[in-house]
Amino acid sequence: MRIAHLISSSGFFGAEKVVLTLAEAFSTKGTMTSLGTRLDFVSIGTLLDQRQPNLTLLEKARERKISTFTLESRGRFDFRPVSQLKAYLKVNKIDVLHTHNYKSDLIGFWAAQSAGIPVVATAHGFTDMTQTVSIYEGLDRWMLKHFFGKVVVVTNQLLKDFPVKKRVVIPNGVLLNDQNSNRIRQDLRRTLGVKDQDYLVATIGRLSKEKNQILFLEAAQQLITRHRHVKFLIVGSGPEEHKLKQKAEQMRLSANVIFTGLISDISPIYQAIDLFVLSSLTEGIPMTILEAMASRVPVVATRVGGVPELIDDRKTGLLVPSNNALKLADRIEALMLNQGLQKELTINAFELVKSKFSLDSMVESYRKVYQDILQSQKLMAKGI
């Protein structure tokens, strides 16, 4: 099989992590899973908006010796990438195109149709955070339902009205990280200005409205009045970054809240922190929660989207409403003061990831989707 991934990327976030992980696992030049699955060829392409170009995903792919390509786009209504992609698919004899968000779904579908190959889409989640985004995502859902042969959803909460034969649930998967280093922890905390006795609470993700980091700051304000040795880490960048920094200053949190900006390799972060918090308004299956669980870091998260599929309250983590800063602060404090509960949650969460959200399982499930759609195409060509 020869597979090409396509995504419209503005950074390196959850969907991009999934794309890179899949491509690396399937690539003949990448690190293989224990399943021994290999593809003859795999590549990653991005729709490159000239107004806001971002090559982070492609740079990471090239570091891993994965083939890459770009499609030049001048804006929302530029359809030149369709012909560019069609040519790429034909020249490289791609068997299946795999698309990953609404713009790549639209461009990818028309190019794949024109090139005569099947297309698979993964719905990582829908935000509907602005009227414009809601319109585009509504169009995307309609296209996925009526024109795509296979649509993968990362949680059973997404696209429930889709036909059973079309919709495939494949949860995100991660590598287990059970090799924590005390030296890495101490070095990074020292770099961040965090003392040994400080309890470090972190959130990681794109700084955007749907990630709701304002709730994280409001909870921080509550906790700082109760505890001297607590610090808060906000890892990432995005359109809300300036606003969040201003808000932290207005709330007089500057001494306790650290903004790191974008970090290319966040795995050391999980070794440095004591607790991970996700404050989102909407989610699919968050990679950051899986990464925290796989690194044995306790998690407090908002009860949204597919999060309850990961967090069984008081068993694998703690759940809170997405609009209650006091409740979030109370749950963080409960873990700060109860090391026994922390240990119990992290043990249970690690076992959950190991049994249900492994990388091997995700890769094998996608391999089957590719094989099924290719087999269906062959039967259709024979008139069966």
Buried (B, 14 or more C-beta within 10 A) or exposed (E): BBBBBBBBBBBBBBBBBBBBBBBBBBBEEBEBBEEEBBBEBBBBBBBBBEEEEBBBBBEBBEEBEBBBBBBEBEEEEBEEBBEBBBEBBBEBEBBBBBBBBBBBBBBBBBBBBBBEBBBBBBBBBBBBBEEEBEEBBEEBBEBBBEEBBBBBBBBEBBBEEBEEEBBBBBBBBBBBBEEEEEEBBBBBBEEBEBEEEBBBBBBBBBBBBBBBBBBBBBBBBBBBEEBEEBBBBBBBBBEBBEEBBEBBEEBEBEEBBBBBEBBEEBEBBBBBBBBBBBBBBBBBBBBBBBBBBBBBBBBBBBEBBBBBBBBBEBEBBBBBEBEBBEBBBBBBBBBBEEEEBBEBBBEBBBEBBEEEBBBBBBBBBBBEBBEBBBEBBEEEEEEE
